[in-house]
Amino acid sequence: MADISDDVARLMDEVTLTCSVRGEEVNTKAEQDRVALDGETQKLIHVAMKMVEEANEIRKLSRSSDTLLSQHVGALNSLVRLSTEVAKIGQATRTATTNYIYDRLLMEGKDHDVRKLLSHFEPGIRAIIGNTIGAIGDNSNALLHMLEACYEQLSGQHGKLHIEGYFATLNEAAFAQPYDPDFEAEQYFDHETRLQVDVDYAEAESMHQQRRFESRLRSERKTEWAWFGFWVQLLNKCFRGPTLFWPLADKVLGDLPKTPRYIFRTFDSASSGKSDGDMVASSASIHMPRISRVDLLSLEPDESCKRLCDHLQKKCFGNANFDDNLMSWSSSLLFVLQYAIWRCNVRRCSPAEVSVCVVDTTKFPHGQFARDMWLLEKYDAASNESADLRKLLHLRKEYDNGEYLSQGALNHKDRSSIVTLEKLIRSGLHDLHPEFANASGGEGWTSRVRELRLMWAECRSTTHKDVQVASRIATTCFHTLSTSEIAICLLTFKARDYPKISMNKTRQWHQPAMSMNRRKYRGT
């Protein structure tokens, strides 16, 4: 792992992406596209100023009783003509902007293989940028969303930037090796004949082919690592970009488990790091920003193991260590709600002071979140018999509450919903689950969750009122998310039969992807 740590250090030489570039990095094409973008922008300014003048003139004419109709129509015609011109300039500006952004990405590709891949996938990258630009409402995070859109296309068979398409093109070019039957017929047939009659020749050729195959796999692995690393690096260097979990030592991202669609986090003013409506940030991202940009998986195993254990064993109240770069989440809404109730009880604070944040993980790049058990098991195999790690593994297996971790600063604006415990109660949480109102229930957290799960393990019926209350909580408190999925999550704290719902209500409660069977939600 030492060489990987060195690579990460080199990647971190420039922490952010800036508009300006060094003179030696500027190429002729990039300069031409920059000039074209400046030209279209200047045209847009000129026409926009004329439109403002025409619009003001029309307002004056409209207010005057002496205006001739021909004069008024002429002014309106001029405004419409300018609007059409603006639309044309806007399209040209869109094209120039796409070219400019692509050229800036090209400049970031220092690796030879990456530059070839950028060239190969140029149409796909331009298409992604073109489709994304203008469709993003949040200007401050526009570049981040573009990079995330590109990163999303790295995976899956139909991903526009999936590297298998590049390898397929290369392998097709070398398909006829070692002899081409079309252009070297004599050598080719001699080769085929010797394979059949000369055992030693056939064995040597087989070994040669095996070595070539292994060499090709190593080369592809290196290229794949560089390709994913390039986009991870861009995301990492982008303003408000993520610090992703990226398993460098294993198949790229292949063994990182998928995250459930919704994960949750409880926070208040006494929580470590920073949590608000826009950001969930670790202590390291506040106090030691450069450290916060370094992936936990890129460190030496012993160091990663120590940081992981330190975070998972830290106190629930008080500031975390300045170098703690992790923040905790859970796939269990039950676990998070009971944690909120327990924090209220321990702090003697109002439910209005404790909040629950839920994020839609499908709107984040893969690698934004990692399961605690996956990390613990990974380092258990690599570490030198860490007692803390073994203890944590034992406890997590006994109290598995679906914990997930994020690194650095996580920008969740427009991808989340935040609600106070007070609003959840006012919306009907205690009506749906009266056990949460039990005065002594706030005295425990993990033990109380286990108690509730045992209490609710017996299958029970689901009433129309249960469905209505759960839907009201989901709609009122988590309005930016899927109402039906959040409602099902709330209902399945308890083992339930299928709800008996009249035909006129089935449409609004249709949920083919999620069964009401409680056994499918162990750990909620």
BAPAFI-467875 format. One record per residue (C-alpha): residue number from 1; residue in three letters; x, y, z. Coordinates in steps of 0.05 Angstrom, whole numbers, plus 5000, padded with zeros to 4 digits. Example, Ala and Ser with C-alpha at 12.3 -4.5 7.8 and 13.67 -1.06 7.14 Angstrom:
<atoms>
(1,'ALA',(5246,4910,5156));
(2,'SER',(5273,4979,5143));
</atoms>
This chain:
<atoms>
(1,'MET',(5000,5000,5000));
(2,'ALA',(5059,5047,5006));
(3,'ASP',(5060,5062,4932));
(4,'ILE',(4986,5078,4934));
(5,'SER',(4997,5126,4992));
(6,'ASP',(5051,5161,4950));
(7,'ASP',(5002,5165,4891));
(8,'VAL',(4949,5196,4936));
(9,'ALA',(5000,5247,4961));
(10,'ARG',(5016,5266,4889));
(11,'LEU',(4942,5271,4872));
(12,'MET',(4934,5320,4929));
(13,'ASP',(4987,5369,4904));
(14,'GLU',(4931,5413,4878));
(15,'VAL',(4871,5412,4925));
(16,'THR',(4821,5450,4882));
(17,'LEU',(4803,5461,4809));
(18,'THR',(4814,5533,4788));
(19,'CYS',(4793,5572,4727));
(20,'SER',(4864,5594,4709));
(21,'VAL',(4917,5546,4684));
(22,'ARG',(4992,5550,4678));
(23,'GLY',(5017,5577,4611));
(24,'GLU',(5051,5512,4590));
(25,'GLU',(4986,5474,4599));
(26,'VAL',(4946,5517,4551));
(27,'ASN',(4940,5485,4482));
(28,'THR',(4916,5517,4417));
(29,'LYS',(4848,5482,4417));
(30,'ALA',(4834,5503,4489));
(31,'GLU',(4852,5575,4474));
(32,'GLN',(4808,5574,4412));
(33,'ASP',(4749,5548,4452));
(34,'ARG',(4761,5600,4507));
(35,'VAL',(4762,5656,4455));
(36,'ALA',(4698,5628,4423));
(37,'LEU',(4664,5626,4491));
(38,'ASP',(4685,5698,4505));
(39,'GLY',(4659,5719,4437));
(40,'GLU',(4590,5688,4448));
(41,'THR',(4586,5718,4517));
(42,'GLN',(4601,5787,4489));
(43,'LYS',(4547,5778,4436));
(44,'LEU',(4498,5758,4490));
(45,'ILE',(4514,5819,4532));
(46,'HIS',(4505,5865,4471));
(47,'VAL',(4438,5835,4450));
(48,'ALA',(4413,5832,4522));
(49,'MET',(4427,5906,4531));
(50,'LYS',(4388,5922,4467));
(51,'MET',(4330,5879,4492));
(52,'VAL',(4328,5918,4558));
(53,'GLU',(4325,5983,4518));
(54,'GLU',(4269,5956,4473));
(55,'ALA',(4230,5929,4533));
(56,'ASN',(4234,5997,4568));
(57,'GLU',(4212,6032,4504));
(58,'ILE',(4152,5985,4498));
(59,'ARG',(4131,6001,4569));
(60,'LYS',(4133,6076,4554));
(61,'LEU',(4092,6066,4490));
(62,'SER',(4041,6023,4527));
(63,'ARG',(4029,6078,4578));
(64,'SER',(4020,6133,4527));
(65,'SER',(3951,6146,4499));
(66,'ASP',(3980,6180,4437));
(67,'THR',(4022,6120,4413));
(68,'LEU',(4008,6098,4342));
(69,'LEU',(3991,6024,4335));
(70,'SER',(4044,6017,4280));
(71,'GLN',(4096,6046,4327));
(72,'HIS',(4076,5998,4383));
(73,'VAL',(4076,5936,4337));
(74,'GLY',(4143,5957,4307));
(75,'ALA',(4174,5959,4377));
(76,'LEU',(4144,5892,4395));
(77,'ASN',(4170,5862,4330));
(78,'SER',(4239,5887,4347));
(79,'LEU',(4236,5855,4416));
(80,'VAL',(4213,5788,4388));
(81,'ARG',(4269,5790,4335));
(82,'LEU',(4320,5803,4390));
(83,'SER',(4291,5746,4431));
(84,'THR',(4302,5699,4372));
(85,'GLU',(4373,5724,4365));
(86,'VAL',(4385,5712,4438));
(87,'ALA',(4360,5640,4430));
(88,'LYS',(4410,5628,4373));
(89,'ILE',(4467,5659,4413));
(90,'GLY',(4445,5618,4473));
(91,'GLN',(4453,5553,4433));
(92,'ALA',(4522,5576,4408));
(93,'THR',(4541,5593,4480));
(94,'ARG',(4519,5524,4502));
(95,'THR',(4563,5491,4450));
(96,'ALA',(4622,5537,4467));
(97,'THR',(4612,5523,4541));
(98,'THR',(4612,5447,4529));
(99,'ASN',(4676,5453,4489));
(100,'TYR',(4709,5496,4543));
(101,'ILE',(4691,5448,4599));
(102,'TYR',(4715,5387,4560));
(103,'ASP',(4781,5422,4545));
(104,'ARG',(4791,5439,4619));
(105,'LEU',(4778,5366,4637));
(106,'LEU',(4828,5345,4584));
(107,'MET',(4881,5389,4615));
(108,'GLU',(4871,5353,4682));
(109,'GLY',(4887,5286,4649));
(110,'LYS',(4962,5281,4659));
(111,'ASP',(4966,5205,4653));
(112,'HIS',(4979,5178,4582));
(113,'ASP',(4925,5124,4587));
(114,'VAL',(4875,5175,4615));
(115,'ARG',(4887,5222,4557));
(116,'LYS',(4874,5166,4507));
(117,'LEU',(4810,5148,4545));
(118,'LEU',(4787,5220,4545));
(119,'SER',(4797,5222,4470));
(120,'HIS',(4761,5155,4460));
(121,'PHE',(4701,5177,4503));
(122,'GLU',(4700,5249,4478));
(123,'PRO',(4630,5243,4446));
(124,'GLY',(4601,5213,4509));
(125,'ILE',(4633,5264,4555));
(126,'ARG',(4610,5322,4512));
(127,'ALA',(4539,5292,4511));
(128,'ILE',(4537,5287,4587));
(129,'ILE',(4562,5358,4595));
(130,'GLY',(4514,5384,4543));
(131,'ASN',(4454,5349,4574));
(132,'THR',(4473,5371,4644));
(133,'ILE',(4490,5444,4631));
(134,'GLY',(4431,5491,4639));
(135,'ALA',(4390,5436,4673));
(136,'ILE',(4424,5448,4741));
(137,'GLY',(4388,5497,4785));
(138,'ASP',(4444,5504,4837));
(139,'ASN',(4498,5546,4803));
(140,'SER',(4548,5539,4860));
(141,'ASN',(4548,5463,4851));
(142,'ALA',(4539,5460,4775));
(143,'LEU',(4609,5432,4762));
(144,'LEU',(4602,5382,4818));
(145,'HIS',(4536,5356,4788));
(146,'MET',(4568,5351,4719));
(147,'LEU',(4627,5310,4747));
(148,'GLU',(4579,5266,4786));
(149,'ALA',(4539,5254,4722));
(150,'CYS',(4603,5232,4686));
(151,'TYR',(4625,5189,4745));
(152,'GLU',(4557,5154,4745));
(153,'GLN',(4569,5133,4672));
(154,'LEU',(4634,5096,4689));
(155,'SER',(4596,5036,4715));
(156,'GLY',(4544,4989,4686));
(157,'GLN',(4542,4956,4618));
(158,'HIS',(4505,5015,4588));
(159,'GLY',(4549,5069,4619));
(160,'LYS',(4572,5118,4566));
(161,'LEU',(4641,5120,4597));
(162,'HIS',(4647,5046,4616));
(163,'ILE',(4718,5024,4603));
(164,'GLU',(4698,4956,4575));
(165,'GLY',(4678,4991,4510));
(166,'TYR',(4749,5018,4504));
(167,'PHE',(4781,4950,4517));
(168,'ALA',(4735,4917,4467));
(169,'THR',(4759,4965,4413));
(170,'LEU',(4832,4951,4430));
(171,'ASN',(4822,4876,4432));
(172,'GLU',(4786,4875,4365));
(173,'ALA',(4847,4908,4334));
(174,'ALA',(4892,4852,4360));
(175,'PHE',(4843,4795,4348));
(176,'ALA',(4883,4760,4293));
(177,'GLN',(4948,4756,4333));
(178,'PRO',(4999,4725,4327));
(179,'TYR',(4987,4716,4252));
(180,'ASP',(4935,4749,4208));
(181,'PRO',(4901,4698,4161));
(182,'ASP',(4883,4753,4111));
(183,'PHE',(4950,4787,4103));
(184,'GLU',(5000,4733,4124));
(185,'ALA',(4966,4671,4097));
(186,'GLU',(5029,4628,4090));
(187,'GLN',(5054,4641,4160));
(188,'TYR',(4984,4633,4189));
(189,'PHE',(4972,4564,4159));
(190,'ASP',(5042,4541,4177));
(191,'HIS',(5028,4563,4249));
(192,'GLU',(4962,4525,4250));
(193,'THR',(4995,4462,4223));
(194,'ARG',(5051,4462,4274));
(195,'LEU',(5001,4470,4330));
(196,'GLN',(4970,4404,4309));
(197,'VAL',(5033,4363,4296));
(198,'ASP',(5087,4392,4342));
(199,'VAL',(5071,4381,4416));
(200,'ASP',(5129,4424,4441));
(201,'TYR',(5110,4481,4394));
(202,'ALA',(5038,4477,4417));
(203,'GLU',(5058,4477,4491));
(204,'ALA',(5105,4537,4481));
(205,'GLU',(5051,4574,4443));
(206,'SER',(5001,4559,4498));
(207,'MET',(5049,4587,4551));
(208,'HIS',(5062,4647,4508));
(209,'GLN',(4988,4661,4500));
(210,'GLN',(4977,4654,4575));
(211,'ARG',(5033,4704,4589));
(212,'ARG',(5003,4752,4538));
(213,'PHE',(4935,4744,4570));
(214,'GLU',(4962,4758,4640));
(215,'SER',(5001,4817,4614));
(216,'ARG',(4939,4845,4581));
(217,'LEU',(4898,4837,4645));
(218,'ARG',(4952,4874,4685));
(219,'SER',(4952,4929,4633));
(220,'GLU',(4876,4934,4633));
(221,'ARG',(4876,4935,4709));
(222,'LYS',(4926,4992,4709));
(223,'THR',(4886,5031,4657));
(224,'GLU',(4821,5018,4695));
(225,'TRP',(4852,5043,4760));
(226,'ALA',(4877,5106,4725));
(227,'TRP',(4809,5119,4692));
(228,'PHE',(4769,5113,4757));
(229,'GLY',(4824,5150,4794));
(230,'PHE',(4820,5208,4747));
(231,'TRP',(4746,5220,4760));
(232,'VAL',(4753,5207,4835));
(233,'GLN',(4809,5259,4835));
(234,'LEU',(4766,5310,4797));
(235,'LEU',(4708,5300,4846));
(236,'ASN',(4755,5305,4904));
(237,'LYS',(4787,5370,4879));
(238,'CYS',(4720,5402,4860));
(239,'PHE',(4692,5456,4906));
(240,'ARG',(4647,5419,4956));
(241,'GLY',(4665,5354,4923));
(242,'PRO',(4662,5288,4960));
(243,'THR',(4717,5246,4990));
(244,'LEU',(4698,5177,4964));
(245,'PHE',(4713,5108,4991));
(246,'TRP',(4753,5079,4934));
(247,'PRO',(4780,5008,4943));
(248,'LEU',(4846,5016,4907));
(249,'ALA',(4875,4949,4926));
(250,'ASP',(4815,4909,4901));
(251,'LYS',(4775,4908,4836));
(252,'VAL',(4756,4980,4826));
(253,'LEU',(4692,4993,4866));
(254,'GLY',(4670,4922,4852));
(255,'ASP',(4671,4898,4924));
(256,'LEU',(4642,4961,4955));
(257,'PRO',(4571,4940,4976));
(258,'LYS',(4513,4980,4949));
(259,'THR',(4479,5027,4998));
(260,'PRO',(4404,5024,5013));
(261,'ARG',(4366,5080,4979));
(262,'TYR',(4353,5118,5044));
(263,'ILE',(4401,5126,5102));
(264,'PHE',(4390,5169,5164));
(265,'ARG',(4428,5211,5214));
(266,'THR',(4408,5243,5281));
(267,'PHE',(4443,5308,5301));
(268,'ASP',(4438,5367,5347));
(269,'SER',(4481,5424,5372));
(270,'ALA',(4523,5376,5414));
(271,'SER',(4540,5330,5355));
(272,'SER',(4612,5327,5330));
(273,'GLY',(4631,5359,5264));
(274,'LYS',(4579,5401,5229));
(275,'SER',(4509,5381,5207));
(276,'ASP',(4458,5428,5176));
(277,'GLY',(4410,5435,5117));
(278,'ASP',(4467,5437,5066));
(279,'MET',(4526,5398,5094));
(280,'VAL',(4547,5341,5139));
(281,'ALA',(4621,5353,5153));
(282,'SER',(4672,5315,5195));
(283,'SER',(4716,5347,5248));
(284,'ALA',(4776,5338,5201));
(285,'SER',(4741,5377,5145));
(286,'ILE',(4732,5435,5193));
(287,'HIS',(4799,5434,5229));
(288,'MET',(4845,5398,5180));
(289,'PRO',(4816,5406,5110));
(290,'ARG',(4874,5373,5073));
(291,'ILE',(4868,5310,5114));
(292,'SER',(4793,5308,5100));
(293,'ARG',(4808,5301,5026));
(294,'VAL',(4848,5236,5036));
(295,'ASP',(4808,5171,5029));
(296,'LEU',(4811,5125,5089));
(297,'LEU',(4824,5066,5042));
(298,'SER',(4886,5098,5013));
(299,'LEU',(4922,5097,5080));
(300,'GLU',(4964,5041,5108));
(301,'PRO',(4919,4987,5138));
(302,'ASP',(4942,4999,5210));
(303,'GLU',(4930,5074,5205));
(304,'SER',(4862,5063,5172));
(305,'CYS',(4843,5013,5225));
(306,'LYS',(4862,5061,5281));
(307,'ARG',(4821,5118,5252));
(308,'LEU',(4762,5074,5240));
(309,'CYS',(4763,5046,5311));
(310,'ASP',(4774,5115,5341));
(311,'HIS',(4711,5140,5306));
(312,'LEU',(4667,5081,5322));
(313,'GLN',(4687,5083,5395));
(314,'LYS',(4683,5159,5405));
(315,'LYS',(4634,5188,5456));
(316,'CYS',(4565,5209,5432));
(317,'PHE',(4574,5279,5463));
(318,'GLY',(4632,5326,5458));
(319,'ASN',(4680,5343,5401));
(320,'ALA',(4714,5287,5362));
(321,'ASN',(4788,5287,5349));
(322,'PHE',(4809,5339,5298));
(323,'ASP',(4834,5284,5252));
(324,'ASP',(4768,5246,5254));
(325,'ASN',(4745,5247,5182));
(326,'LEU',(4684,5202,5188));
(327,'MET',(4611,5216,5201));
(328,'SER',(4559,5163,5219));
(329,'TRP',(4493,5145,5186));
(330,'SER',(4445,5086,5193));
(331,'SER',(4399,5048,5145));
(332,'SER',(4353,5037,5205));
(333,'LEU',(4302,5093,5217));
(334,'LEU',(4281,5058,5281));
(335,'PHE',(4352,5061,5307));
(336,'VAL',(4359,5135,5289));
(337,'LEU',(4292,5155,5320));
(338,'GLN',(4308,5119,5385));
(339,'TYR',(4376,5153,5385));
(340,'ALA',(4341,5221,5378));
(341,'ILE',(4295,5204,5436));
(342,'TRP',(4354,5182,5478));
(343,'ARG',(4394,5245,5463));
(344,'CYS',(4335,5288,5484));
(345,'ASN',(4331,5250,5550));
(346,'VAL',(4407,5253,5564));
(347,'ARG',(4414,5326,5545));
(348,'ARG',(4347,5346,5577));
(349,'CYS',(4331,5385,5514));
(350,'SER',(4268,5396,5474));
(351,'PRO',(4251,5350,5415));
(352,'ALA',(4253,5413,5373));
(353,'GLU',(4329,5415,5384));
(354,'VAL',(4343,5346,5356));
(355,'SER',(4338,5334,5281));
(356,'VAL',(4337,5274,5234));
(357,'CYS',(4368,5279,5165));
(358,'VAL',(4352,5228,5111));
(359,'VAL',(4390,5227,5045));
(360,'ASP',(4372,5193,4979));
(361,'THR',(4436,5154,4964));
(362,'THR',(4417,5144,4891));
(363,'LYS',(4433,5218,4881));
(364,'PHE',(4505,5209,4905));
(365,'PRO',(4564,5177,4870));
(366,'HIS',(4580,5105,4888));
(367,'GLY',(4632,5106,4943));
(368,'GLN',(4601,5164,4980));
(369,'PHE',(4581,5116,5036));
(370,'ALA',(4612,5052,5063));
(371,'ARG',(4583,5000,5111));
(372,'ASP',(4618,4997,5179));
(373,'MET',(4618,4920,5179));
(374,'TRP',(4649,4918,5109));
(375,'LEU',(4706,4964,5133));
(376,'LEU',(4716,4926,5198));
(377,'GLU',(4719,4859,5164));
(378,'LYS',(4766,4887,5110));
(379,'TYR',(4815,4912,5163));
(380,'ASP',(4807,4852,5208));
(381,'ALA',(4838,4811,5151));
(382,'ALA',(4894,4862,5140));
(383,'SER',(4911,4889,5210));
(384,'ASN',(4958,4861,5262));
(385,'GLU',(4907,4831,5311));
(386,'SER',(4876,4897,5334));
(387,'ALA',(4840,4885,5400));
(388,'ASP',(4796,4946,5390));
(389,'LEU',(4776,4922,5321));
(390,'ARG',(4759,4852,5346));
(391,'LYS',(4717,4882,5402));
(392,'LEU',(4680,4926,5353));
(393,'LEU',(4667,4868,5306));
(394,'HIS',(4637,4827,5363));
(395,'LEU',(4592,4885,5385));
(396,'ARG',(4570,4903,5315));
(397,'LYS',(4550,4832,5300));
(398,'GLU',(4510,4830,5364));
(399,'TYR',(4479,4899,5353));
(400,'ASP',(4475,4906,5278));
(401,'ASN',(4440,4972,5266));
(402,'GLY',(4460,4984,5194));
(403,'GLU',(4514,5037,5206));
(404,'TYR',(4544,5071,5146));
(405,'LEU',(4601,5122,5143));
(406,'SER',(4616,5182,5100));
(407,'GLN',(4682,5220,5095));
(408,'GLY',(4700,5293,5096));
(409,'ALA',(4646,5343,5077));
(410,'LEU',(4583,5315,5046));
(411,'ASN',(4542,5365,5007));
(412,'HIS',(4469,5340,5011));
(413,'LYS',(4431,5402,4989));
(414,'ASP',(4371,5382,4945));
(415,'ARG',(4385,5309,4959));
(416,'SER',(4358,5303,5029));
(417,'SER',(4303,5320,5078));
(418,'ILE',(4312,5345,5149));
(419,'VAL',(4259,5344,5204));
(420,'THR',(4259,5355,5279));
(421,'LEU',(4237,5302,5327));
(422,'GLU',(4183,5351,5351));
(423,'LYS',(4153,5355,5281));
(424,'LEU',(4153,5279,5275));
(425,'ILE',(4115,5274,5340));
(426,'ARG',(4066,5328,5320));
(427,'SER',(4054,5292,5254));
(428,'GLY',(4034,5228,5288));
(429,'LEU',(4095,5187,5308));
(430,'HIS',(4067,5172,5377));
(431,'ASP',(3999,5155,5345));
(432,'LEU',(4032,5104,5300));
(433,'HIS',(4080,5077,5352));
(434,'PRO',(4056,5095,5423));
(435,'GLU',(4117,5059,5452));
(436,'PHE',(4160,5119,5432));
(437,'ALA',(4120,5161,5482));
(438,'ASN',(4138,5116,5540));
(439,'ALA',(4173,5160,5592));
(440,'SER',(4224,5107,5609));
(441,'GLY',(4238,5091,5536));
(442,'GLY',(4287,5149,5530));
(443,'GLU',(4334,5118,5581));
(444,'GLY',(4363,5068,5532));
(445,'TRP',(4387,5069,5461));
(446,'THR',(4415,5005,5430));
(447,'SER',(4384,4963,5486));
(448,'ARG',(4317,4998,5476));
(449,'VAL',(4320,4985,5401));
(450,'ARG',(4331,4911,5415));
(451,'GLU',(4273,4912,5465));
(452,'LEU',(4227,4945,5414));
(453,'ARG',(4246,4895,5360));
(454,'LEU',(4229,4837,5405));
(455,'MET',(4164,4871,5426));
(456,'TRP',(4144,4883,5354));
(457,'ALA',(4167,4815,5326));
(458,'GLU',(4098,4783,5329));
(459,'CYS',(4059,4793,5264));
(460,'ARG',(3999,4840,5270));
(461,'SER',(3946,4869,5225));
(462,'THR',(3952,4936,5190));
(463,'THR',(3893,4983,5196));
(464,'HIS',(3872,5039,5149));
(465,'LYS',(3890,5088,5205));
(466,'ASP',(3961,5060,5209));
(467,'VAL',(3970,5072,5134));
(468,'GLN',(3940,5142,5138));
(469,'VAL',(3984,5163,5197));
(470,'ALA',(4047,5134,5165));
(471,'SER',(4030,5169,5099));
(472,'ARG',(4018,5235,5136));
(473,'ILE',(4085,5231,5172));
(474,'ALA',(4121,5215,5106));
(475,'THR',(4086,5271,5068));
(476,'THR',(4092,5324,5123));
(477,'CYS',(4162,5309,5147));
(478,'PHE',(4197,5279,5086));
(479,'HIS',(4161,5313,5029));
(480,'THR',(4221,5313,4982));
(481,'LEU',(4227,5237,4984));
(482,'SER',(4183,5179,4962));
(483,'THR',(4121,5182,5007));
(484,'SER',(4104,5108,4999));
(485,'GLU',(4174,5083,5013));
(486,'ILE',(4182,5125,5076));
(487,'ALA',(4112,5105,5099));
(488,'ILE',(4129,5032,5090));
(489,'CYS',(4193,5042,5128));
(490,'LEU',(4154,5071,5187));
(491,'LEU',(4101,5016,5185));
(492,'THR',(4151,4959,5182));
(493,'PHE',(4182,4975,5249));
(494,'LYS',(4131,4922,5269));
(495,'ALA',(4119,4855,5236));
(496,'ARG',(4055,4863,5195));
(497,'ASP',(4005,4827,5151));
(498,'TYR',(3989,4858,5084));
(499,'PRO',(3942,4917,5095));
(500,'LYS',(3869,4906,5074));
(501,'ILE',(3857,4967,5030));
(502,'SER',(3795,4979,4988));
(503,'MET',(3803,4981,4912));
(504,'ASN',(3796,5056,4908));
(505,'LYS',(3857,5064,4952));
(506,'THR',(3903,5012,4920));
(507,'ARG',(3929,5061,4868));
(508,'GLN',(3957,5109,4919));
(509,'TRP',(3986,5050,4959));
(510,'HIS',(4015,5010,4902));
(511,'GLN',(4085,4987,4922));
(512,'PRO',(4108,4926,4881));
(513,'ALA',(4181,4935,4899));
(514,'MET',(4172,4933,4974));
(515,'SER',(4135,4879,5012));
(516,'MET',(4098,4891,5077));
(517,'ASN',(4129,4827,5104));
(518,'ARG',(4167,4848,5167));
(519,'ARG',(4219,4794,5156));
(520,'LYS',(4245,4832,5096));
(521,'TYR',(4262,4890,5142));
(522,'ARG',(4303,4859,5197));
(523,'GLY',(4345,4916,5223));
(524,'THR',(4298,4973,5208));
</atoms>
